[in-house]
């Protein structure tokens, strides 16, 4: 892949992270309280995965560690949400 393609991948990851905050803000405004909708976690996973791929391409160990850690946390939160829903 050429450099432009990699930049598009990186910016797409950043876009996913931006969308997750817009979704969270919109839902909180609708409910008039702070909430974190499940879509927040899906966009977190999309953003982290996309940025992790970009970070691996860039061979940036700081970026790789940060995105890997975040991805684990986002996946774990989604697992806990689904587990809780199954128990109810």
Secondary structure, DSSP 8 states (H G I E B T S, - for coil): --HHHHHHHHHHHHHHHHHHHHHHHHHHHHHTS----HHHHHHHHHHHHHHHHHHHHHT-HHHHHHHHHHHHHHHHHHHHHHHHHHH-
